[in-house]
Amino acid sequence: MKSLNYVFREWIVPIVVALVIVFLLNRYVFVLVTVPTGSMENTIMPGDRLYVTKIFDIDKLEVGDIVVFDSDELDKILVKRLMGTPGDEVYIDESGIVYINGSQIDEPYAKNAPQNPQIFNVPEGTYFFMGDCRGSSHDARSWANPYIPENKLMGLALFRFFPLNRIGAIE
């Protein structure tokens, strides 16, 4: 009887506690995401696996943040760069250069491609997203509804844990 009690106390209880902790972290703190496409190259590559924190202040989101959200239109989870917050005017010129509220933004991560100029006025309670690899990114510029509601934002992509040769913070 002592050995069964020992196994329960020393093995079963710690394993169950660890599994409960992992479940709670994955349910309420983190989302694990595998990047499906090359729309964010070279910042994030297809197949990269990311830790995404669900704990973030929606009011502190900034243009340039990498956000994970659920797209109803495409019926999948996407990873894109935040390019417009509620009330912003986003203008993309024929060279792919982005202006927010009339000011050109610095995007050292972006691979711009020629396109038809576009203007987007981001409604209250919604956000506007684009991929970094603009020539091949299927993003808000081509969606029927280019704006993602606040309640569809899942978290900020902060850390890549796979592949191991690219492990680290995402910028």
Backbone torsions as a table, in degrees:
resi	resn	phi	psi	omega
1	MET	NA	-35.2	179.0
2	LYS	-62.8	-40.5	-177.6
3	SER	-67.3	-36.3	176.9
4	LEU	-66.9	-41.4	176.6
5	ASN	-63.0	-42.1	179.0
6	TYR	-62.0	-47.8	-179.8
7	VAL	-61.4	-43.1	179.6
8	PHE	-62.0	-50.1	-176.9
9	ARG	-68.6	-41.1	-172.6
10	GLU	-92.8	-19.2	-177.4
11	TRP	-121.1	-56.0	-173.7
12	ILE	-65.5	-50.1	-178.6
13	VAL	-60.3	-49.9	179.3
14	PRO	-61.3	-37.2	179.7
15	ILE	-66.6	-44.2	178.9
16	VAL	-63.7	-43.2	178.6
17	VAL	-61.5	-43.8	179.1
18	ALA	-61.9	-43.1	179.1
19	LEU	-64.4	-39.6	177.7
20	VAL	-64.5	-42.5	178.7
21	ILE	-62.1	-46.4	178.5
22	VAL	-60.2	-44.6	178.7
23	PHE	-59.2	-47.9	-178.2
24	LEU	-64.5	-41.7	177.7
25	LEU	-61.6	-45.9	-179.4
26	ASN	-69.4	-27.1	-178.6
27	ARG	-82.3	-39.3	-170.8
28	TYR	-117.5	-15.4	-174.7
29	VAL	-116.2	-46.4	-175.7
30	PHE	-123.1	156.1	167.1
31	VAL	-125.0	137.1	174.5
32	LEU	-99.6	126.1	-175.1
33	VAL	-127.6	136.6	171.0
34	THR	-104.2	127.7	-176.9
35	VAL	-75.6	121.8	-174.0
36	PRO	-87.3	-24.1	-172.5
37	THR	-133.4	175.5	-179.9
38	GLY	-94.1	18.8	-175.5
39	SER	-67.0	-16.4	-179.2
40	MET	-111.3	13.2	179.0
41	GLU	-60.2	143.2	0.7
42	ASN	-94.5	1.6	178.6
43	THR	-65.1	-50.0	179.2
44	ILE	-131.1	132.7	-176.9
45	MET	-103.6	155.5	175.7
46	PRO	-56.0	135.3	-179.4
47	GLY	91.5	-13.1	176.1
48	ASP	-60.4	143.7	176.3
49	ARG	-113.0	131.2	-171.3
50	LEU	-122.1	144.1	165.0
51	TYR	-90.3	128.7	-179.7
52	VAL	-120.5	123.8	-179.4
53	THR	-84.2	131.5	175.9
54	LYS	-84.8	-11.3	-178.0
55	ILE	-96.0	100.5	178.5
56	PHE	-153.3	156.5	-179.9
57	ASP	-93.3	110.9	-177.3
58	ILE	-56.4	-31.7	-179.0
59	ASP	-75.2	-12.4	-179.7
60	LYS	-103.8	6.4	175.5
61	LEU	-62.9	139.3	-179.3
62	GLU	-126.6	151.7	173.5
63	VAL	-55.5	131.8	-178.0
64	GLY	105.6	-18.4	176.5
65	ASP	-66.1	145.6	175.6
66	ILE	-97.0	119.4	-171.4
67	VAL	-121.3	144.3	173.5
68	VAL	-104.8	133.2	-178.1
69	PHE	-146.9	162.9	179.6
70	ASP	-99.0	119.9	179.7
71	SER	-96.2	114.4	176.0
72	ASP	-66.4	-39.2	-177.5
73	GLU	-61.9	-42.6	-178.7
74	LEU	-95.9	-7.1	178.8
75	ASP	56.2	45.3	176.1
76	LYS	-159.3	167.0	177.4
77	ILE	-87.1	132.1	-177.5
78	LEU	-121.2	155.1	175.0
79	VAL	-121.2	114.3	-178.2
80	LYS	-143.3	169.4	179.0
81	ARG	-92.9	132.8	178.1
82	LEU	-69.4	123.2	-177.8
83	MET	-119.4	-11.1	179.2
84	GLY	-156.7	132.9	178.4
85	THR	-105.1	169.3	-177.9
86	PRO	-51.6	129.4	178.6
87	GLY	91.1	-9.6	-179.2
88	ASP	-76.2	149.6	166.6
89	GLU	-105.9	121.0	179.9
90	VAL	-108.4	119.2	177.5
91	TYR	-115.2	129.7	177.9
92	ILE	-117.1	119.3	-176.4
93	ASP	-82.7	-179.9	-175.6
94	GLU	-64.3	-17.8	177.0
95	SER	-92.6	-5.3	-178.4
96	GLY	91.4	5.0	179.4
97	ILE	-75.5	135.9	-174.5
98	VAL	-103.0	135.2	176.0
99	TYR	-121.2	132.3	176.6
100	ILE	-116.3	121.1	-177.2
101	ASN	51.4	39.9	175.8
102	GLY	88.4	-8.1	-178.6
103	SER	-108.0	130.2	177.1
104	GLN	-66.6	136.7	178.5
105	ILE	-100.9	149.3	178.7
106	ASP	-84.4	119.8	-178.5
107	GLU	-129.9	75.8	-179.3
108	PRO	-65.4	-18.8	-178.5
109	TYR	-84.1	-18.1	-171.0
110	ALA	-82.5	142.6	169.6
111	LYS	-108.5	93.8	-176.4
112	ASN	-74.8	154.4	177.1
113	ALA	-138.1	149.0	177.7
114	PRO	-58.9	144.7	179.9
115	GLN	-159.2	169.9	172.1
116	ASN	-73.4	136.4	178.5
117	PRO	-57.5	144.3	-179.8
118	GLN	-140.0	148.8	174.2
119	ILE	-125.5	134.4	177.4
120	PHE	-128.3	127.8	174.7
121	ASN	-105.9	108.1	-172.2
122	VAL	-75.5	116.9	179.9
123	PRO	-68.0	158.9	175.7
124	GLU	-58.5	142.6	177.5
125	GLY	78.9	6.8	179.5
126	THR	-132.1	168.5	-177.7
127	TYR	-136.3	157.6	-176.9
128	PHE	-121.4	130.0	-174.2
129	PHE	-127.1	147.7	174.2
130	MET	-139.2	155.5	172.9
131	GLY	-83.7	163.5	179.2
132	ASP	-77.8	-33.0	-178.4
133	CYS	-91.4	79.2	-165.6
134	ARG	-60.7	-31.4	-178.7
135	GLY	-68.7	-28.0	-176.7
136	SER	-117.8	0.1	-177.4
137	SER	-80.7	123.9	171.7
138	HIS	-89.6	95.5	-173.2
139	ASP	-130.1	-164.5	-173.2
140	ALA	-54.5	-27.1	-179.6
141	ARG	-61.4	-24.4	-176.1
142	SER	-117.5	1.1	-179.9
143	TRP	-78.6	152.4	175.4
144	ALA	-61.2	-42.7	174.5
145	ASN	-118.2	103.9	-173.8
146	PRO	-76.8	-1.2	-174.0
147	TYR	-111.1	134.4	-179.5
148	ILE	-102.5	124.0	178.9
149	PRO	-65.3	148.9	-179.0
150	GLU	-52.2	-38.5	-176.4
151	ASN	-72.3	-5.6	177.4
152	LYS	-95.8	-6.7	178.0
153	LEU	-74.2	128.4	-176.1
154	MET	-101.1	-31.7	-179.1
155	GLY	166.3	176.5	178.6
156	LEU	-98.3	132.3	175.7
157	ALA	-81.0	116.2	-174.6
158	LEU	-118.0	-28.5	-169.5
159	PHE	-144.4	132.8	175.9
160	ARG	-99.3	126.1	179.6
161	PHE	-109.9	-4.7	175.8
162	PHE	-154.7	139.2	5.5
163	PRO	-75.6	157.8	-174.4
164	LEU	-62.1	-30.0	-179.7
165	ASN	-75.3	-7.7	177.0
166	ARG	-121.1	15.9	-177.5
167	ILE	-61.6	140.6	176.5
168	GLY	144.4	-177.1	-178.7
169	ALA	-66.7	148.2	178.3
170	ILE	-101.1	133.1	179.6
171	GLU	-124.7	NA	NA
